[in-house]
């Protein structure tokens, strides 16, 4: 998964903290700390997996069409290379012009497809992140954590931590209970709809 897509998520989730009074701790009690990989939490939920798979499936036909165009380009390049000594100069110029035009068109289509896929993927991740954040806060409150640090970003201030501090899996389980698969199925077609022309 492209880590740059999570940069916005990591910035907003780097430090999910509240004062001890919010979590019901008394001043002077030990601070309880947890870590979470927000990126994993978002993408490993049942909803995240289903919606991202639906998104990929929706973009598959366009990706396959681009692969066909790339193969056509390769065929034209081979034709130019093989016929360079036997073709007329005009035929060579026409073929080169066709190749250049197809390269520009294919590159533009590929960039547009990647941008649209990234935009839709980011929308899905942001939507799920909003719900995951609420689940993290609920879980932290119930378990008495004062602070939850996100370790999914390479810029995370956490260098090392005990596995026992990681609450990623319990948060995913709690999320899946609060937002069961049926809710994800209802929202998945809407996520993939823009992919179909």
C-alpha positions in Angstrom: 0.0 0.0 0.0 1.3 3.4 -0.9 2.5 5.0 2.4 2.0 8.5 1.0 -1.7 7.9 0.9 -1.6 7.6 4.7 0.5 10.8 5.3 -2.7 12.8 6.0 -4.0 10.0 8.2 -0.8 9.7 10.1 -0.6 13.4 10.8 -4.0 13.5 12.3 -3.6 10.3 14.2 0.0 10.6 15.3 -1.1 11.4 18.8 -4.5 10.5 20.0 -4.4 11.8 23.5 -6.5 13.4 26.1 -6.1 14.7 29.6 -6.3 12.1 32.4 -9.7 13.5 33.5 -11.2 12.6 30.1 -10.3 8.9 30.6 -11.3 8.9 34.3 -7.8 8.8 35.7 -6.9 10.6 38.8 -4.0 13.0 38.8 -0.9 11.2 40.1 -1.9 7.7 38.8 0.6 6.1 36.3 0.1 7.1 32.7 -1.0 4.1 30.6 0.4 4.3 27.0 -0.6 2.2 23.9 0.6 2.1 20.3 -1.4 1.5 17.2 -0.6 1.1 13.5 -3.4 3.3 12.1 -2.6 2.3 8.5 -3.1 -1.4 9.4 -6.2 -0.7 11.4 -7.8 1.1 8.5 -6.9 -1.4 5.8 -7.4 -4.6 7.8 -10.9 -3.9 8.9 -13.5 -6.0 7.1 -15.0 -2.8 5.6 -11.6 -1.6 4.5 -10.6 -4.8 2.8 -14.0 -5.1 1.1 -14.1 -1.5 -0.1 -10.5 -1.5 -1.4 -11.0 -4.8 -3.2 -14.2 -3.4 -4.8 -12.3 -0.3 -5.8 -9.5 -2.4 -7.4 -12.1 -4.5 -9.2 -13.9 -1.4 -10.6 -10.6 -0.1 -12.0 -9.5 -3.5 -13.5 -11.1 -3.0 -17.0 -9.4 0.4 -17.5 -6.1 -1.1 -16.4 -6.5 -4.0 -18.8 -7.4 -1.5 -21.6 -4.2 0.4 -20.9 -2.2 -2.9 -21.0 -3.6 -3.6 -24.4 -2.5 -0.1 -25.6 1.0 -0.6 -24.1 1.2 -3.9 -26.1 0.1 -2.1 -29.3 2.8 0.5 -28.7 5.4 -2.2 -28.3 4.2 -3.8 -31.6 4.5 -0.5 -33.4 8.1 0.1 -32.0 9.1 -3.4 -33.2 7.6 -2.7 -36.6 9.6 0.5 -36.8 12.8 -1.2 -35.7 12.4 -4.1 -38.2 11.3 -1.9 -41.1 13.8 0.9 -40.6 16.0 -0.3 -43.5 13.2 -1.2 -45.9 10.5 1.4 -45.3 10.3 4.8 -47.1 11.2 7.9 -45.2 7.6 9.0 -45.3 6.4 5.7 -43.9 9.0 5.9 -41.1 8.0 9.5 -40.2 4.3 8.5 -40.2 5.0 5.5 -38.0 7.1 7.6 -35.6 4.4 10.2 -35.4 1.8 7.5 -34.6 4.1 6.1 -31.9 4.6 9.5 -30.3 0.9 10.3 -30.3 0.0 6.9 -28.8 2.8 7.3 -26.2 1.4 10.7 -25.1 -2.2 9.4 -25.1 -1.3 6.3 -23.1 0.8 8.2 -20.6 -2.0 10.8 -20.1 -4.6 8.0 -19.7 -2.3 6.2 -17.2 -1.8 9.4 -15.2 -5.5 10.2 -15.1 -6.3 6.6 -14.1 -3.7 6.7 -11.3 -4.9 10.0 -10.1 -8.6 9.0 -10.0 -7.8 5.7 -8.3 -5.7 7.5 -5.7 -8.5 10.1 -5.1 -11.1 7.4 -4.6 -8.8 5.3 -2.5 -8.1 8.3 -0.3 -11.8 9.1 0.1 -12.4 5.5 1.3 -9.4 5.6 3.7 -10.4 9.0 5.1 -14.0 7.8 5.7 -12.9 4.6 7.5 -10.2 6.5 9.4 -12.9 8.8 10.9 -14.7 5.8 12.3 -11.5 4.0 13.4 -10.4 7.1 15.3 -13.7 7.0 17.3 -13.2 3.3 18.0 -9.6 4.0 19.2 -10.8 6.6 21.5 -13.6 4.4 22.9 -11.1 1.5 23.3 -8.5 3.7 25.0 -11.2 5.1 27.4 -12.4 1.6 28.3 -8.9 0.2 28.8 -7.7 3.3 30.8 -5.1 4.5 28.3 -4.0 8.1 28.6 -2.2 8.3 25.3 -2.2 6.3 22.0 0.7 6.8 19.6 0.4 6.0 15.9 3.4 3.9 14.7 2.4 3.6 11.0 4.3 6.6 9.8 8.1 6.4 9.3 8.3 9.7 11.1 6.7 8.3 14.2 8.5 9.3 17.4 8.2 5.7 18.6 11.5 3.9 18.0 10.7 0.7 19.8 7.9 -0.6 22.0 6.7 -3.9 23.6 4.2 -5.8 21.5 1.9 -5.8 24.5 1.4 -2.1 24.0 0.1 -2.6 20.5 -3.7 -2.3 20.4 -4.1 -2.5 16.6 -5.7 -6.0 16.5 -8.2 -5.3 19.4 -9.2 -2.0 17.7 -9.8 -3.8 14.4 -12.0 -6.4 16.2 -14.0 -3.8 17.9 -14.4 -1.9 14.6 -15.6 -5.0 12.8 -18.2 -5.6 15.6 -19.4 -2.0 15.4 -19.4 -1.9 11.6 -20.2 -5.4 10.4 -19.7 -6.7 6.9 -23.3 -6.0 5.8 -22.7 -2.2 6.3 -19.5 -2.5 4.2 -21.3 -4.3 1.4 -24.0 -1.6 1.2 -21.3 1.2 0.8 -18.9 -0.7 -1.5 -20.8 -0.3 -4.8 -20.9 3.5 -4.3 -17.1 3.5 -3.9 -16.6 1.7 -7.2 -19.3 3.5 -9.1 -17.1 6.3 -10.5 -14.7 3.7 -11.9 -17.4 2.7 -14.5 -17.7 5.1 -17.4 
